[in-house]
Amino acid sequence: MTSLPAGIAAEQALTRQNVALSVIKQSNEQQQKLVEIIADAARSAPVSSARGSNVNFSA
């Protein structure tokens, strides 16, 4: 097995790290959008005096 020069190996490691961070960021953005959609739906739902008037967002 041949080894790569240190500079190329370091560049590959940085590229992999940047790709991983990008994927994590995109996932987080998608989750935030989903939370916003759910929060908007909960706010726009008709309020019943009998039940369902409180939504626990910490779950």
N, C-alpha and C positions, 0 to 999 in steps of 0.2 A: 504494500500500500504506500503510495507516495504522499508526502505531507506538503501542505500548501505553505507558501511563505507567510510570515506573521502578518504582514500588511493586508494580504488578501483575506486571510482568515478573520482578521479584525473587521474588515469591511463586510464580510458575510454575516458575522455576528450582529453588527449594527443594523444591517438590512433586515435580518430576521426579527430583531427586537422592534424595529420600526413597524414592520408588518403586524406583529403581535399587538403592539400598542394601538395601531389603527383599528384592528378588529375589535379590541376591547372598547375603544371609543365609540365605534359604530353601534355596538351592542348596547352600550349605555344610552346613547341617543335614542335608539329604538325603544328601550324600556321607558325612558322619560316621556316619549310621545304616547306610549300606551297608557301610562299613568295619567297624562293630561286628558286623553280620550275618556278614560273611566271616570275621572273627576268631573268632566263636563257632563257626561251622561248622568252621574249621580245628582249634580246640581239642577239639571233640566227635568229630571223625573218628577212626576206629580207627587206632592206630599200628602200622605194620608195621616189623619189624626189618630188612627188606630195603631198603625205600626209602620216601620220602615222610614221613620223620619230622621233617624240618626245613622250616619255612615262612619265606621271606624276606619280611617285612612292609615292607621299605624300597623295594620295587619300585614 
